[in-house]
Every structure is written in structure tokens, then in C-alpha cells.
Amino acid sequence: MNAESRVGVSCEVFMPMLAGNIGPWLIWAYWINPLTYAYKAVTISEFSAPRWQKPTPGNPSVPLGTAILQANDLDTRSWWIGAAIGILIGYVIVGNIVLNIALRVLNGGWHSLIICA
């Protein structure tokens, strides 16, 4: 594995965790990264669990899990879990369609895309 691959993988993996620190010129990379949605779904699911609903030491009116999500610039609404899972399923479907079209074009050209009934 060369240095370029390591930098690329590092950016892909750590970008969802740095959402609050990304400049506006790079925010598009955050939103098209599928790991962003997986990270959101897992963290919101975890910190919304009953074991994280204890009062925060500094502010007893806010649950600990909610305080952690807000400190990391993550949404606290639980509907994001379903939305993120739906988006990830969409990524898989669109990715498979694009992959199949690319393989057909590379294998036999555009004439192989014609579907015979």
C-alpha cells in the first residue's frame, strides 16, 4: 500500500468525524461519503440508547447522550437512523447499477446494452 492510498483511506474514514471542522469548499466530500451516513446512524443509535440518558454532570437537564451528540455536531433526532440506512441501501443499488453498466460497456461496447425481449 503506497502513501497515496493511505492518505485517501484516512480521508475517507475520518471525514465523517470532522464534519464541524470542514471548510465550505470541501463539504461536498462529506455529504457524498457513504461512511458519513453509516457513522451518523451508528452514533445516533448508540447515544440515544437508555444507558446514555443519564443527566449530564454540568447540565442535569440535558441527557448525557444528547450532550455528546451535540458536542460532535450530530443531529439528535432519531429519524436520521432510518434515513441513513435508506441512503446506504440507495448507495448499494446505484453502485451496482453503475458497476453493471460499466462492465457491459467495457466488455462489449454499447451494443451489449440492448436488451432482447
Z-matrix of the N, CA and C atoms (Angstrom, degrees):
N
C 1 1.445
C 2 1.530 1 107.78
N 3 1.315 2 116.27 1 123.87
C 4 1.455 3 119.54 2 -178.39
C 5 1.526 4 111.85 3 -88.86
N 6 1.325 5 115.92 4 176.11
C 7 1.464 6 121.10 5 -174.33
C 8 1.526 7 112.27 6 -64.73
N 9 1.340 8 117.19 7 -37.18
C 10 1.465 9 119.49 8 -179.50
C 11 1.523 10 111.09 9 -63.72
N 12 1.309 11 116.86 10 -40.52
C 13 1.463 12 120.58 11 178.89
C 14 1.518 13 110.98 12 -64.93
N 15 1.319 14 116.95 13 -40.86
C 16 1.467 15 120.21 14 179.45
C 17 1.521 16 111.39 15 -64.30
N 18 1.317 17 117.03 16 -41.73
C 19 1.469 18 120.08 17 178.94
C 20 1.524 19 109.96 18 -65.84
N 21 1.323 20 117.60 19 -42.68
C 22 1.464 21 121.16 20 179.40
C 23 1.517 22 112.34 21 -62.41
N 24 1.305 23 117.12 22 -44.90
C 25 1.465 24 120.97 23 179.48
C 26 1.521 25 110.01 24 -66.18
N 27 1.316 26 117.66 25 -40.45
C 28 1.462 27 120.93 26 178.55
C 29 1.525 28 111.21 27 -61.68
N 30 1.330 29 116.80 28 -43.58
C 31 1.471 30 120.33 29 178.45
C 32 1.521 31 110.41 30 -63.72
N 33 1.321 32 117.18 31 -40.35
C 34 1.465 33 121.40 32 -179.02
C 35 1.520 34 111.78 33 -65.17
N 36 1.318 35 116.39 34 -39.92
C 37 1.461 36 120.63 35 -175.50
C 38 1.528 37 111.86 36 -79.39
N 39 1.323 38 117.90 37 -41.10
C 40 1.462 39 119.92 38 -173.63
C 41 1.523 40 114.19 39 -91.05
N 42 1.327 41 119.14 40 -9.47
C 43 1.461 42 121.13 41 -179.23
C 44 1.529 43 112.76 42 -60.06
N 45 1.346 44 120.16 43 -42.92
C 46 1.471 45 117.99 44 179.48
C 47 1.525 46 113.59 45 -60.97
N 48 1.312 47 117.52 46 -29.14
C 49 1.461 48 120.02 47 -177.85
C 50 1.521 49 112.70 48 -80.13
N 51 1.329 50 117.30 49 -14.57
C 52 1.459 51 120.97 50 -176.09
C 53 1.524 52 112.11 51 -108.45
N 54 1.312 53 118.14 52 24.99
C 55 1.461 54 121.30 53 -172.63
C 56 1.513 55 113.17 54 -57.17
N 57 1.308 56 118.94 55 -37.52
C 58 1.450 57 120.94 56 -178.10
C 59 1.517 58 113.28 57 -73.38
N 60 1.321 59 117.74 58 -16.75
C 61 1.463 60 121.70 59 -176.10
C 62 1.519 61 113.22 60 -106.61
N 63 1.315 62 118.30 61 8.27
C 64 1.458 63 121.34 62 -178.02
C 65 1.524 64 108.80 63 -88.27
N 66 1.316 65 116.17 64 135.46
C 67 1.459 66 120.62 65 177.18
C 68 1.521 67 111.04 66 -69.49
N 69 1.342 68 116.85 67 159.39
C 70 1.464 69 119.83 68 -178.30
C 71 1.532 70 113.04 69 -64.20
N 72 1.302 71 118.18 70 -21.71
C 73 1.453 72 121.17 71 179.81
C 74 1.531 73 112.13 72 -76.87
N 75 1.340 74 117.84 73 -13.39
C 76 1.461 75 121.04 74 -178.07
C 77 1.524 76 112.70 75 -118.95
N 78 1.320 77 117.99 76 3.93
C 79 1.462 78 120.40 77 -175.85
C 80 1.531 79 111.76 78 -66.11
N 81 1.336 80 118.40 79 -24.89
C 82 1.465 81 120.88 80 178.35
C 83 1.531 82 110.38 81 -60.83
N 84 1.339 83 117.40 82 -35.60
C 85 1.467 84 120.42 83 -179.87
C 86 1.527 85 110.34 84 -67.08
N 87 1.315 86 116.25 85 -32.47
C 88 1.462 87 120.62 86 177.13
C 89 1.523 88 110.47 87 -65.47
N 90 1.323 89 117.87 88 -44.63
C 91 1.465 90 120.73 89 -174.26
C 92 1.522 91 113.68 90 -78.77
N 93 1.334 92 120.06 91 -22.46
C 94 1.469 93 119.51 92 177.96
C 95 1.526 94 111.90 93 -91.95
N 96 1.315 95 117.50 94 -5.81
C 97 1.459 96 122.12 95 -179.63
C 98 1.534 97 109.82 96 -78.30
N 99 1.342 98 118.79 97 117.71
C 100 1.465 99 119.53 98 -179.94
C 101 1.531 100 113.28 99 -64.04
N 102 1.324 101 117.32 100 -25.76
C 103 1.463 102 119.26 101 178.56
C 104 1.529 103 111.28 102 -66.73
N 105 1.330 104 117.34 103 -23.59
C 106 1.459 105 120.61 104 176.12
C 107 1.517 106 110.50 105 -60.23
N 108 1.322 107 116.18 106 -46.01
C 109 1.460 108 120.44 107 -177.62
C 110 1.527 109 111.36 108 -71.90
N 111 1.312 110 117.29 109 -35.80
C 112 1.469 111 119.83 110 175.93
C 113 1.527 112 110.12 111 -65.28
N 114 1.314 113 116.76 112 -42.89
C 115 1.467 114 121.56 113 178.70
C 116 1.524 115 110.89 114 -61.75
N 117 1.342 116 116.85 115 -44.11
C 118 1.470 117 120.43 116 178.85
C 119 1.530 118 110.98 117 -61.84
N 120 1.321 119 117.00 118 -46.36
C 121 1.461 120 120.46 119 -177.75
C 122 1.526 121 111.10 120 -62.31
N 123 1.316 122 117.11 121 -44.81
C 124 1.464 123 120.54 122 -177.51
C 125 1.524 124 111.11 123 -68.33
N 126 1.332 125 117.66 124 -45.35
C 127 1.464 126 118.90 125 -177.05
C 128 1.529 127 112.10 126 -69.76
N 129 1.329 128 118.37 127 -40.80
C 130 1.460 129 119.77 128 178.59
C 131 1.522 130 110.00 129 -65.59
N 132 1.326 131 117.16 130 -39.95
C 133 1.451 132 120.44 131 177.88
C 134 1.532 133 111.33 132 -63.18
N 135 1.311 134 116.65 133 -43.97
C 136 1.464 135 120.69 134 -178.35
C 137 1.522 136 111.96 135 -67.12
N 138 1.315 137 117.54 136 -50.88
C 139 1.460 138 120.18 137 -173.85
C 140 1.519 139 113.47 138 -80.87
N 141 1.336 140 117.83 139 -2.53
C 142 1.468 141 121.13 140 172.54
C 143 1.529 142 111.12 141 -95.65
N 144 1.320 143 116.85 142 -3.19
C 145 1.465 144 121.35 143 -179.65
C 146 1.530 145 110.36 144 -66.84
N 147 1.320 146 117.39 145 154.50
C 148 1.474 147 120.84 146 -178.24
C 149 1.530 148 114.15 147 -58.28
N 150 1.327 149 117.82 148 -29.88
C 151 1.463 150 118.75 149 -178.33
C 152 1.530 151 112.94 150 -69.11
N 153 1.351 152 117.49 151 -16.45
C 154 1.463 153 121.45 152 178.05
C 155 1.530 154 111.88 153 -100.23
N 156 1.307 155 118.67 154 8.52
C 157 1.462 156 121.60 155 -177.19
C 158 1.522 157 112.89 156 -94.05
N 159 1.314 158 116.49 157 19.97
C 160 1.469 159 120.56 158 175.09
C 161 1.524 160 108.91 159 -76.12
N 162 1.330 161 118.42 160 154.83
C 163 1.472 162 120.02 161 -179.40
C 164 1.526 163 112.20 162 -65.70
N 165 1.321 164 115.34 163 144.33
C 166 1.462 165 121.64 164 177.08
C 167 1.527 166 108.57 165 -73.03
N 168 1.329 167 118.11 166 136.85
C 169 1.475 168 119.62 167 -178.93
C 170 1.535 169 113.47 168 -57.45
N 171 1.317 170 118.97 169 -39.46
C 172 1.457 171 120.99 170 -177.91
C 173 1.519 172 113.67 171 -80.19
N 174 1.349 173 116.70 172 -28.82
C 175 1.459 174 121.55 173 -176.95
C 176 1.528 175 108.15 174 -141.52
N 177 1.331 176 118.69 175 92.36
C 178 1.466 177 120.66 176 -174.11
C 179 1.525 178 114.74 177 -64.07
N 180 1.330 179 118.86 178 -14.28
C 181 1.470 180 120.07 179 -179.15
C 182 1.525 181 112.36 180 -80.02
N 183 1.343 182 117.73 181 -14.61
C 184 1.471 183 121.79 182 -179.85
C 185 1.523 184 108.63 183 -108.66
N 186 1.352 185 117.35 184 127.44
C 187 1.476 186 119.11 185 176.72
C 188 1.530 187 111.19 186 -63.39
N 189 1.313 188 116.18 187 152.23
C 190 1.458 189 122.08 188 -177.03
C 191 1.530 190 111.65 189 -60.74
N 192 1.329 191 117.42 190 -43.51
C 193 1.463 192 120.24 191 179.87
C 194 1.509 193 112.43 192 -62.11
N 195 1.311 194 117.55 193 -41.33
C 196 1.460 195 121.68 194 177.93
C 197 1.523 196 110.72 195 -64.90
N 198 1.316 197 117.54 196 -40.30
C 199 1.468 198 121.57 197 178.35
C 200 1.524 199 111.15 198 -63.13
N 201 1.329 200 117.37 199 -39.56
C 202 1.464 201 120.85 200 179.18
C 203 1.525 202 110.07 201 -66.91
N 204 1.332 203 117.82 202 -44.05
C 205 1.460 204 120.79 203 178.47
C 206 1.531 205 111.01 204 -61.78
N 207 1.320 206 117.45 205 -43.70
C 208 1.460 207 120.34 206 179.67
C 209 1.518 208 111.67 207 -67.19
N 210 1.316 209 118.22 208 -35.26
C 211 1.467 210 121.56 209 178.52
C 212 1.526 211 111.39 210 -66.03
N 213 1.318 212 117.30 211 -27.48
C 214 1.466 213 121.88 212 -179.91
C 215 1.523 214 112.56 213 -99.44
N 216 1.335 215 117.81 214 15.86
C 217 1.470 216 123.60 215 178.75
C 218 1.523 217 112.43 216 56.86
N 219 1.325 218 116.74 217 38.64
C 220 1.458 219 121.01 218 177.35
C 221 1.528 220 109.29 219 -108.33
N 222 1.316 221 115.44 220 151.12
C 223 1.451 222 120.86 221 179.62
C 224 1.525 223 109.36 222 -71.17
N 225 1.309 224 116.73 223 146.06
C 226 1.463 225 120.32 224 -178.99
C 227 1.527 226 112.27 225 -101.55
N 228 1.326 227 117.50 226 -1.53
C 229 1.466 228 120.11 227 -179.17
C 230 1.528 229 109.76 228 -80.21
N 231 1.315 230 116.76 229 134.15
C 232 1.463 231 120.67 230 -173.97
C 233 1.531 232 113.14 231 -75.32
N 234 1.314 233 119.22 232 -14.14
C 235 1.467 234 119.08 233 178.51
C 236 1.519 235 111.71 234 -66.91
N 237 1.348 236 117.65 235 -16.49
C 238 1.457 237 120.47 236 177.22
C 239 1.527 238 111.90 237 -63.82
N 240 1.322 239 117.51 238 -26.48
C 241 1.465 240 120.33 239 179.57
C 242 1.521 241 109.61 240 -62.76
N 243 1.330 242 117.19 241 -51.30
C 244 1.462 243 121.12 242 178.66
C 245 1.512 244 112.26 243 -65.22
N 246 1.331 245 116.86 244 -39.82
C 247 1.468 246 120.10 245 179.20
C 248 1.522 247 110.39 246 -63.18
N 249 1.331 248 116.88 247 -43.30
C 250 1.462 249 120.01 248 -179.41
C 251 1.523 250 111.47 249 -65.13
N 252 1.325 251 117.21 250 -40.43
C 253 1.463 252 119.95 251 178.11
C 254 1.524 253 110.26 252 -65.22
N 255 1.331 254 117.33 253 -41.52
C 256 1.465 255 120.76 254 176.76
C 257 1.520 256 112.19 255 -62.06
N 258 1.324 257 117.00 256 -41.54
C 259 1.464 258 120.79 257 178.57
C 260 1.524 259 110.40 258 -65.02
N 261 1.329 260 117.39 259 -40.04
C 262 1.471 261 119.95 260 178.18
C 263 1.521 262 111.71 261 -64.75
N 264 1.326 263 117.20 262 -39.07
C 265 1.471 264 120.34 263 176.10
C 266 1.524 265 109.47 264 -64.35
N 267 1.332 266 116.85 265 -40.28
C 268 1.463 267 120.83 266 176.16
C 269 1.519 268 112.01 267 -60.94
N 270 1.343 269 117.18 268 -41.22
C 271 1.463 270 120.53 269 176.49
C 272 1.528 271 110.98 270 -59.69
N 273 1.316 272 117.13 271 -41.70
C 274 1.463 273 120.61 272 -179.81
C 275 1.526 274 110.60 273 -64.77
N 276 1.317 275 117.12 274 -45.44
C 277 1.467 276 120.83 275 -178.83
C 278 1.520 277 110.66 276 -64.80
N 279 1.327 278 117.41 277 -50.74
C 280 1.469 279 120.42 278 -179.51
C 281 1.525 280 110.47 279 -63.38
N 282 1.321 281 117.06 280 -40.85
C 283 1.461 282 119.80 281 178.15
C 284 1.515 283 112.80 282 -61.31
N 285 1.338 284 117.40 283 -40.55
C 286 1.464 285 120.01 284 177.82
C 287 1.522 286 112.02 285 -67.82
N 288 1.323 287 117.53 286 -38.44
C 289 1.467 288 120.39 287 177.52
C 290 1.525 289 110.41 288 -63.58
N 291 1.327 290 116.92 289 -47.96
C 292 1.469 291 120.86 290 179.59
C 293 1.527 292 110.51 291 -62.41
N 294 1.323 293 117.72 292 -41.55
C 295 1.457 294 121.39 293 178.58
C 296 1.524 295 111.21 294 -62.17
N 297 1.335 296 117.85 295 -45.08
C 298 1.460 297 120.41 296 179.65
C 299 1.516 298 112.30 297 -64.03
N 300 1.326 299 117.28 298 -42.00
C 301 1.464 300 120.17 299 177.68
C 302 1.526 301 110.10 300 -63.71
N 303 1.328 302 117.30 301 -44.07
C 304 1.463 303 120.41 302 179.87
C 305 1.523 304 111.21 303 -62.82
N 306 1.315 305 117.86 304 -41.40
C 307 1.472 306 119.53 305 179.42
C 308 1.519 307 112.04 306 -66.80
N 309 1.327 308 116.93 307 -38.11
C 310 1.459 309 119.26 308 178.10
C 311 1.524 310 111.36 309 -67.14
N 312 1.325 311 117.24 310 -41.62
C 313 1.466 312 120.47 311 -179.95
C 314 1.513 313 110.27 312 -66.73
N 315 1.315 314 117.84 313 -44.17
C 316 1.456 315 120.80 314 -179.17
C 317 1.526 316 111.84 315 -69.39
N 318 1.317 317 117.00 316 -30.03
C 319 1.454 318 120.44 317 -177.43
C 320 1.524 319 112.33 318 -79.88
N 321 1.346 320 117.43 319 -44.54
C 322 1.450 321 117.32 320 -173.97
C 323 1.512 322 114.99 321 -136.92
N 324 1.288 323 119.19 322 9.19
C 325 1.443 324 121.12 323 -179.03
C 326 1.519 325 110.97 324 82.02
N 327 1.345 326 115.72 325 -176.19
C 328 1.446 327 120.86 326 -175.06
C 329 1.522 328 112.72 327 -68.21
N 330 1.337 329 118.28 328 -27.00
C 331 1.474 330 118.77 329 -177.91
C 332 1.522 331 112.40 330 -65.53
N 333 1.329 332 118.77 331 -18.53
C 334 1.462 333 120.22 332 178.07
C 335 1.532 334 112.41 333 -78.64
N 336 1.338 335 116.99 334 -8.49
C 337 1.461 336 120.66 335 178.49
C 338 1.528 337 112.13 336 -81.23
N 339 1.336 338 117.62 337 -12.95
C 340 1.460 339 120.88 338 -178.63
C 341 1.530 340 107.72 339 -71.38
N 342 1.309 341 115.50 340 126.58
C 343 1.461 342 120.52 341 -178.58
C 344 1.521 343 107.71 342 -96.40
N 345 1.316 344 116.14 343 123.70
C 346 1.453 345 121.24 344 179.08
C 347 1.531 346 108.70 345 -88.87
N 348 1.320 347 116.26 346 130.63
C 349 1.462 348 120.29 347 -179.39
C 350 1.508 349 110.81 348 -91.84
